[in-house]
Amino acid sequence: KLGNIQCQRMSISGVPFVGTDIGGFSGEPDGELFTRWIQLGTFSPFMRAHSAGDTSEREPWSFGEPFTSINRKFIELRYQLMPYIYSVFWEHHRYGFPILRPLAMLEQEYISNHFRQDEFTFGDKILVCPVLEQGATSRLVYLPKGQWYNFWSHELLNGEKEYTVQAPLENMPLFVRAGSVIPEYPIMQYVGEKPIDEVWLNIYYAQYEVNSFLFEDHGDTFAYEQDIYLEKKFSVKGDGKNLFIQQTTEGLYTPNYELYDYNVIGLPFQVSKVFVDDKEVKDFYMDDRKRLKFKSNKNFIDIKIIGV
């Protein structure tokens, strides 16, 4: 609990690269709370399990099942979200926005939020609501202004309200701001394990305009100082019957991949046509989770998703 609060305070104080000793530097956690700590650590600027030399093992597999599988799920989620995480770090570097943002920062005008210390957003788009109590399978969450999608179920909820949400051990409550574009990589076991052939863009419908961005560069050089980087800005806006997505770019870097693979979530209408830069896309479909799926070249400027 203390580590969660302290990391938020460090972040808004200009010390961005922080995390906790998952499992505790001293003492002996059990499997349940270690897994809950792994879930919290997934959304820390740095993530590691660490302890004093005279304590028991703190490996993700140290507590057996079902904890090992759940720990793997969240560690792999962190690697999937690496392009989002990297972009949040760039946002801090270039624009000064904290990586972890307490509710008191997001909505300072609400005095009650000054005392909501166990929730935060990672960047601007993902709201993290860790479970910190032994045996808890639900928790009270507060959603800030706007609309938010449950990360796991894609249920859309209105903000400025409290909700009691289910929190089984395998799922920490997470919410995505409506209108967000969340980039993902394929699951990896370490950064650079696989070549990136395409980037998934998870696009969350909103009936108002929302801006997101994706930062890309070599990942291991200082070439960005000579403008060898790419900052992609996405604008998402729905009107109830259609969805419009635009992309603009800044910088000189050229990624190796060619394709975006889209998951469009929360469309309130049936889709009749999809256009990418005024060219009709024929091979779109809705998957079993009611996500619109299609692909396009990474250099698109304008996408129109047209309702029936």
C-alpha positions as CSV (number, residue, x, y, z in Angstrom):
1,K,0.0,0.0,0.0
2,L,2.7,2.4,0.9
3,G,4.7,1.7,-2.2
4,N,1.7,2.4,-4.4
5,I,1.3,5.8,-2.8
6,Q,5.0,6.7,-2.7
7,C,5.4,5.9,-6.4
8,Q,2.6,8.2,-7.3
9,R,4.1,11.0,-5.1
10,M,7.6,10.5,-6.6
11,S,6.1,10.6,-10.1
12,I,4.3,14.0,-9.6
13,S,7.5,15.3,-7.9
14,G,9.5,14.9,-11.1
15,V,11.2,11.5,-10.2
16,P,9.7,9.3,-12.9
17,F,11.7,6.0,-12.9
18,V,10.3,4.4,-9.8
19,G,8.9,1.1,-8.7
20,T,8.6,-1.2,-5.7
21,D,10.4,-4.3,-4.5
22,I,7.6,-6.7,-5.5
23,G,7.0,-9.1,-2.6
24,G,8.6,-6.8,-0.2
25,F,12.3,-6.3,0.6
26,S,11.8,-8.1,3.9
27,G,9.1,-10.4,5.3
28,E,7.4,-13.3,3.6
29,P,4.5,-12.7,1.3
30,D,2.0,-15.5,0.4
31,G,1.1,-16.4,-3.2
32,E,-2.1,-14.3,-3.3
33,L,-0.6,-11.0,-2.2
34,F,2.5,-11.6,-4.3
35,T,0.3,-11.9,-7.3
36,R,-1.6,-8.8,-6.4
37,W,1.8,-7.0,-6.1
38,I,2.8,-8.3,-9.6
39,Q,-0.4,-6.9,-11.0
40,L,0.4,-3.5,-9.5
41,G,4.0,-3.7,-10.6
42,T,2.9,-4.3,-14.2
43,F,1.9,-0.6,-14.2
44,S,4.9,0.8,-12.4
45,P,7.6,2.7,-14.4
46,F,10.0,-0.1,-13.5
47,M,9.0,-3.6,-12.5
48,R,11.1,-6.1,-10.5
49,A,10.8,-8.6,-7.7
50,H,13.5,-8.0,-5.2
51,S,14.3,-8.8,-1.5
52,A,17.0,-9.2,1.1
53,G,19.3,-12.1,0.9
54,D,17.8,-14.0,3.9
55,T,14.2,-14.1,2.5
56,S,12.5,-16.8,0.4
57,E,12.4,-16.7,-3.4
58,R,10.5,-13.9,-5.1
59,E,10.3,-15.5,-8.6
60,P,7.0,-15.3,-10.5
61,W,6.8,-19.1,-10.3
62,S,7.8,-19.5,-6.6
63,F,4.3,-19.9,-5.3
64,G,2.9,-22.5,-7.7
65,E,-0.5,-22.5,-9.4
66,P,-2.7,-20.7,-9.9
67,F,-0.3,-17.8,-9.1
68,T,2.3,-18.7,-11.7
69,S,-0.2,-18.5,-14.6
70,I,-1.7,-15.2,-13.4
71,N,1.8,-13.7,-12.9
72,R,2.8,-14.8,-16.4
73,K,-0.4,-13.2,-17.8
74,F,0.4,-9.8,-16.3
75,I,4.1,-9.9,-17.1
76,E,3.2,-10.7,-20.7
77,L,0.6,-7.9,-20.7
78,R,3.4,-5.5,-19.8
79,Y,5.4,-6.6,-22.8
80,Q,2.3,-6.3,-25.0
81,L,1.8,-2.7,-23.8
82,M,5.5,-1.8,-24.3
83,P,4.8,0.7,-27.1
84,Y,2.3,2.4,-24.9
85,I,4.7,2.4,-22.0
86,Y,7.5,3.7,-24.1
87,S,5.3,6.5,-25.4
88,V,4.3,7.5,-21.9
89,F,8.0,7.7,-21.0
90,W,8.5,10.0,-24.1
91,E,5.6,12.1,-23.0
92,H,7.3,12.7,-19.7
93,H,10.7,13.4,-21.3
94,R,9.4,15.8,-23.9
95,Y,6.4,17.4,-22.3
96,G,6.9,16.8,-18.6
97,F,3.7,14.9,-17.8
98,P,4.1,12.4,-14.9
99,I,4.0,8.8,-15.8
100,L,1.8,7.9,-12.8
101,R,-1.0,10.4,-12.3
102,P,-3.0,10.4,-9.0
103,L,-6.7,11.2,-9.1
104,A,-5.9,14.4,-7.1
105,M,-3.9,15.6,-10.2
106,L,-6.6,14.6,-12.7
107,E,-9.4,16.3,-10.8
108,Q,-8.0,18.7,-8.3
109,E,-11.3,20.5,-7.9
110,Y,-12.9,17.6,-6.1
111,I,-11.6,17.6,-2.6
112,S,-12.6,13.9,-2.1
113,N,-10.1,12.9,-4.8
114,H,-7.2,14.3,-2.6
115,F,-7.9,11.3,-0.4
116,R,-8.3,8.6,-3.1
117,Q,-4.7,7.4,-3.0
118,D,-4.9,3.8,-4.3
119,E,-5.9,4.6,-7.9
120,F,-3.9,6.3,-10.6
121,T,-3.6,6.5,-14.4
122,F,-0.5,5.2,-16.1
123,G,-0.1,7.9,-18.7
124,D,-3.3,9.5,-19.7
125,K,-5.3,6.5,-21.0
126,I,-5.2,3.6,-18.5
127,L,-6.7,3.8,-15.1
128,V,-5.2,1.3,-12.6
129,C,-7.1,0.2,-9.5
130,P,-5.0,-2.3,-7.6
131,V,-6.3,-4.8,-5.1
132,L,-4.4,-4.4,-1.9
133,E,-6.4,-6.4,0.7
134,Q,-6.0,-10.1,1.4
135,G,-8.9,-12.2,0.1
136,A,-10.6,-9.3,-1.7
137,T,-12.6,-10.3,-4.9
138,S,-14.1,-6.9,-5.5
139,R,-13.3,-3.3,-4.8
140,L,-14.8,0.2,-4.9
141,V,-13.4,2.3,-7.8
142,Y,-13.9,5.9,-8.8
143,L,-13.9,6.8,-12.5
144,P,-12.8,10.3,-13.4
145,K,-14.6,12.6,-15.9
146,G,-15.5,11.2,-19.3
147,Q,-16.3,7.6,-20.2
148,W,-14.2,4.5,-19.5
149,Y,-14.1,1.0,-20.8
150,N,-13.5,-2.0,-18.5
151,F,-10.2,-3.4,-19.9
152,W,-11.3,-7.0,-19.6
153,S,-15.0,-6.9,-20.5
154,H,-15.2,-3.8,-22.6
155,E,-18.2,-2.6,-20.6
156,L,-18.6,1.2,-21.0
157,L,-19.1,3.2,-17.8
158,N,-19.7,6.9,-17.2
159,G,-17.2,8.9,-15.1
160,E,-17.5,11.1,-12.1
161,K,-19.0,8.1,-10.3
162,E,-18.1,5.3,-8.0
163,Y,-18.6,1.6,-8.8
164,T,-18.1,-1.7,-7.0
165,V,-16.3,-3.9,-9.6
166,Q,-15.5,-7.5,-9.5
167,A,-11.8,-8.3,-8.9
168,P,-11.1,-12.0,-9.0
169,L,-7.5,-12.9,-8.5
170,E,-6.8,-13.3,-12.2
171,N,-8.0,-9.7,-13.0
172,M,-7.0,-6.5,-11.4
173,P,-9.5,-3.7,-12.3
174,L,-8.3,-1.7,-15.2
175,F,-10.1,0.9,-17.3
176,V,-9.3,2.6,-20.6
177,R,-10.4,6.1,-21.4
178,A,-13.0,6.2,-24.2
179,G,-11.5,7.5,-27.5
180,S,-8.1,6.1,-26.7
181,V,-5.7,4.4,-29.1
182,I,-3.7,1.8,-27.2
183,P,-0.8,0.3,-29.2
184,E,0.3,-3.3,-28.5
185,Y,3.1,-5.6,-29.6
186,P,2.9,-9.4,-29.8
187,I,3.6,-11.2,-26.5
188,M,7.3,-11.5,-25.8
189,Q,9.5,-12.8,-23.0
190,Y,12.0,-10.0,-23.3
191,V,12.3,-6.8,-25.3
192,G,13.4,-7.5,-28.8
193,E,12.7,-11.3,-28.7
194,K,10.8,-11.1,-32.0
195,P,10.8,-8.7,-35.0
196,I,7.8,-6.4,-35.1
197,D,5.9,-7.3,-38.2
198,E,2.8,-5.2,-37.3
199,V,1.5,-3.2,-34.5
200,W,-2.0,-3.7,-33.0
201,L,-4.0,-0.6,-32.4
202,N,-6.8,-1.0,-29.9
203,I,-9.2,1.9,-30.6
204,Y,-12.0,2.6,-28.1
205,Y,-15.0,4.4,-29.5
206,A,-16.0,7.8,-28.1
207,Q,-18.8,10.1,-29.2
208,Y,-16.4,13.1,-28.8
209,E,-12.9,13.8,-30.0
210,V,-10.0,12.3,-28.1
211,N,-6.3,12.5,-29.0
212,S,-3.6,9.8,-28.4
213,F,-0.1,9.3,-29.6
214,L,2.6,6.7,-30.3
215,F,6.3,7.4,-30.0
216,E,8.8,5.2,-31.9
217,D,12.6,5.3,-32.5
218,H,15.5,2.9,-32.6
219,G,14.9,2.1,-28.9
220,D,18.6,1.8,-28.1
221,T,20.4,4.9,-29.6
222,F,20.5,8.7,-29.2
223,A,19.4,9.3,-32.8
224,Y,16.2,10.9,-31.5
225,E,18.3,13.9,-30.6
226,Q,18.8,14.4,-34.4
227,D,15.0,14.0,-35.0
228,I,15.4,10.3,-35.9
229,Y,12.1,9.5,-34.1
230,L,8.5,9.3,-35.0
231,E,5.7,10.9,-33.0
232,K,2.3,9.7,-34.3
233,K,-0.8,11.6,-33.2
234,F,-4.2,9.9,-33.5
235,S,-7.5,11.7,-33.4
236,V,-10.7,9.6,-32.7
237,K,-14.2,11.0,-33.0
238,G,-17.6,9.2,-33.3
239,D,-21.0,10.7,-34.0
240,G,-23.2,7.8,-33.2
241,K,-23.4,6.4,-36.7
242,N,-19.8,6.7,-37.9
243,L,-16.2,6.8,-36.5
244,F,-13.4,8.9,-37.9
245,I,-9.7,8.3,-37.1
246,Q,-6.9,10.5,-38.3
247,Q,-3.1,10.2,-38.0
248,T,-0.4,12.8,-38.3
249,T,3.3,12.3,-37.8
250,E,6.4,14.2,-36.8
251,G,10.0,13.1,-37.1
252,L,12.3,11.3,-39.5
253,Y,12.3,7.7,-38.1
254,T,10.9,4.9,-40.3
255,P,9.7,1.7,-38.4
256,N,10.5,-1.7,-40.0
257,Y,6.9,-2.9,-39.8
258,E,4.3,-2.0,-42.5
259,L,0.9,-2.8,-41.1
260,Y,-1.5,-1.8,-38.3
261,D,-3.8,-4.5,-37.1
262,Y,-7.0,-2.8,-35.7
263,N,-9.3,-3.8,-32.9
264,V,-12.1,-1.2,-32.7
265,I,-14.0,-1.6,-29.5
266,G,-17.4,-0.3,-28.4
267,L,-19.0,0.6,-31.8
268,P,-22.6,1.5,-31.1
269,F,-23.7,0.7,-34.7
270,Q,-23.4,-2.0,-37.3
271,V,-20.6,-1.4,-39.8
272,S,-21.4,-1.2,-43.5
273,K,-18.2,0.1,-44.9
274,V,-14.6,0.9,-43.9
275,F,-12.5,3.4,-45.9
276,V,-8.7,4.0,-45.5
277,D,-7.6,7.1,-47.3
278,D,-10.8,6.9,-49.4
279,K,-10.1,3.3,-50.5
280,E,-12.7,0.8,-49.4
281,V,-11.5,-2.1,-47.2
282,K,-13.2,-5.3,-48.1
283,D,-11.9,-7.8,-45.5
284,F,-13.2,-6.4,-42.2
285,Y,-15.1,-8.4,-39.7
286,M,-16.5,-8.5,-36.2
287,D,-14.9,-11.0,-33.9
288,D,-16.5,-13.0,-31.1
289,R,-15.8,-10.1,-28.7
290,K,-17.7,-7.7,-31.0
291,R,-14.5,-5.9,-32.0
292,L,-14.2,-4.6,-35.6
293,K,-11.0,-6.0,-37.1
294,F,-9.1,-5.0,-40.2
295,K,-5.6,-4.0,-41.3
296,S,-4.1,-1.1,-43.2
297,N,-0.7,0.4,-44.1
298,K,0.9,2.2,-41.1
299,N,1.1,5.5,-43.1
300,F,-2.7,6.1,-43.3
301,I,-4.0,9.6,-42.9
302,D,-7.7,9.1,-42.6
303,I,-10.0,6.2,-41.7
304,K,-13.8,6.3,-41.9
305,I,-15.9,3.6,-40.4
306,I,-19.4,3.9,-41.7
307,G,-22.5,2.6,-40.0
308,V,-25.6,1.0,-41.6
